[in-house]
Amino acid sequence: MNYSSENKNIFEEENIKLYDLEDRLIAFTLLIIQIVELLPSDKIGNHLGGQLLRSGTSPALNYGEAQSAESKSDFIHKMKICLKELKETRVALKIIIRKPLLKEKKILDEVYKENEELIAIFAKSIETAKKNLNTKK
């Protein structure tokens, strides 16, 4: 999958169903990988790239774990890890944008927007799961 400057975004290119969270997280991960590959191979680019690669790929993998949670509390815990990693990714992206380390502004805007949407989804999911946990006790 190559990033192009056309008006399509990664989700349209990959025919991702926006309501399928796992597919969205995988597409997000692929976009993060593309950004890391575009970063300069210098001390700053390597450092931020490594950090972004860890935090930006973690939500998809941890969401897989959440789907196999051993309890409702375990599910909430794993979802919180996803949220934490998404927030860490947001900070790394802000640094890359503000520095600026990439000329490809469109890809950064796209991944930042998706990151914000995923944060909102996970925050709401955690809130709902906590309510459900407390009401069924």
C-alpha positions as CSV (number, residue, x, y, z in Angstrom):
1,M,0.0,0.0,0.0
2,N,1.5,3.3,-1.1
3,Y,0.4,6.6,0.2
4,S,-0.7,8.9,-2.5
5,S,-1.5,12.6,-2.4
6,E,-4.9,12.0,-4.1
7,N,-8.1,12.8,-2.2
8,K,-8.6,9.2,-1.1
9,N,-7.7,8.4,2.4
10,I,-6.3,5.0,3.5
11,F,-9.7,3.7,4.6
12,E,-11.2,4.3,1.1
13,E,-8.1,2.8,-0.6
14,E,-8.3,-0.3,1.6
15,N,-12.1,-0.5,1.6
16,I,-12.1,-0.4,5.4
17,K,-15.4,-0.5,7.1
18,L,-15.3,2.4,9.4
19,Y,-17.5,0.6,11.9
20,D,-15.1,-2.4,12.1
21,L,-12.7,-1.3,14.9
22,E,-10.2,-4.0,14.3
23,D,-9.9,-3.1,10.7
24,R,-9.6,0.6,11.5
25,L,-6.8,-0.2,14.0
26,I,-4.9,-2.3,11.5
27,A,-5.3,0.5,8.8
28,F,-4.1,3.0,11.5
29,T,-1.1,0.8,12.2
30,L,-0.2,0.7,8.6
31,L,-0.4,4.4,8.3
32,I,1.8,4.8,11.4
33,I,4.4,2.5,9.7
34,Q,4.3,4.6,6.6
35,I,5.0,7.8,8.6
36,V,7.9,6.1,10.4
37,E,9.3,5.0,7.1
38,L,9.1,8.6,5.8
39,L,10.9,10.2,8.8
40,P,14.5,11.3,8.4
41,S,17.2,8.8,9.3
42,D,18.8,11.1,11.8
43,K,19.0,11.1,15.6
44,I,15.6,12.9,16.1
45,G,13.8,10.9,13.3
46,N,15.1,7.6,14.6
47,H,14.1,8.4,18.2
48,L,10.7,9.7,17.5
49,G,10.1,7.0,14.8
50,G,10.9,4.3,17.3
51,Q,8.6,5.8,19.9
52,L,5.8,6.3,17.3
53,L,6.2,2.8,16.0
54,R,5.8,1.3,19.5
55,S,2.9,3.4,20.6
56,G,1.1,3.6,17.2
57,T,1.1,-0.1,16.6
58,S,0.2,-1.1,20.1
59,P,-3.5,-0.3,20.0
60,A,-4.3,-2.8,17.3
61,L,-2.4,-5.6,19.1
62,N,-3.8,-4.8,22.5
63,Y,-7.3,-4.6,21.0
64,G,-6.8,-8.2,19.9
65,E,-6.0,-9.1,23.5
66,A,-9.1,-7.2,24.7
67,Q,-11.3,-9.3,22.5
68,S,-10.0,-12.3,24.4
69,A,-10.2,-10.8,27.8
70,E,-10.7,-13.2,30.7
71,S,-13.2,-11.0,32.5
72,K,-15.0,-7.7,32.1
73,S,-12.4,-6.0,34.4
74,D,-9.7,-7.5,32.2
75,F,-11.4,-6.1,29.1
76,I,-11.6,-2.6,30.6
77,H,-7.9,-2.8,31.6
78,K,-6.8,-3.8,28.1
79,M,-9.0,-1.1,26.5
80,K,-7.4,1.4,28.8
81,I,-4.0,0.3,27.6
82,C,-5.2,1.0,24.0
83,L,-6.3,4.4,25.0
84,K,-3.1,5.2,26.8
85,E,-1.1,4.2,23.7
86,L,-3.3,6.3,21.4
87,K,-2.7,9.3,23.7
88,E,1.0,8.7,23.6
89,T,0.8,8.5,19.8
90,R,-1.0,11.8,19.7
91,V,1.9,13.5,21.5
92,A,4.5,12.0,19.2
93,L,2.5,13.1,16.2
94,K,2.2,16.6,17.6
95,I,6.0,16.8,18.0
96,I,6.5,15.5,14.4
97,I,4.0,18.0,13.1
98,R,5.4,21.0,15.0
99,K,9.1,20.3,14.4
100,P,8.2,19.7,11.3
101,L,9.9,16.4,10.5
102,L,7.9,15.5,7.4
103,K,6.9,17.5,4.3
104,E,4.0,15.2,3.6
105,K,1.4,17.2,5.6
106,K,-1.6,15.3,4.3
107,I,-0.6,11.9,5.7
108,L,0.1,13.5,9.1
109,D,-3.3,15.3,9.1
110,E,-5.0,12.1,8.2
111,V,-3.4,9.9,10.8
112,Y,-3.8,12.7,13.5
113,K,-7.5,12.9,12.7
114,E,-7.9,9.1,12.9
115,N,-6.0,9.0,16.1
116,E,-8.4,11.6,17.7
117,E,-11.4,9.5,16.5
118,L,-9.9,6.3,17.9
119,I,-9.3,8.1,21.2
120,A,-12.9,9.1,21.4
121,I,-14.1,5.6,20.5
122,F,-11.9,4.0,23.2
123,A,-12.9,6.5,25.8
124,K,-16.6,6.0,25.2
125,S,-16.2,2.2,25.1
126,I,-14.4,2.2,28.4
127,E,-17.0,4.4,29.9
128,T,-19.8,2.1,28.6
129,A,-18.0,-1.0,29.8
130,K,-17.5,0.5,33.3
131,K,-21.2,1.4,33.5
132,N,-22.1,-2.1,32.4
133,L,-19.8,-3.6,35.0
134,N,-21.2,-1.5,37.8
135,T,-24.9,-2.1,36.9
136,K,-24.5,-5.9,36.8
137,K,-23.1,-6.3,40.2
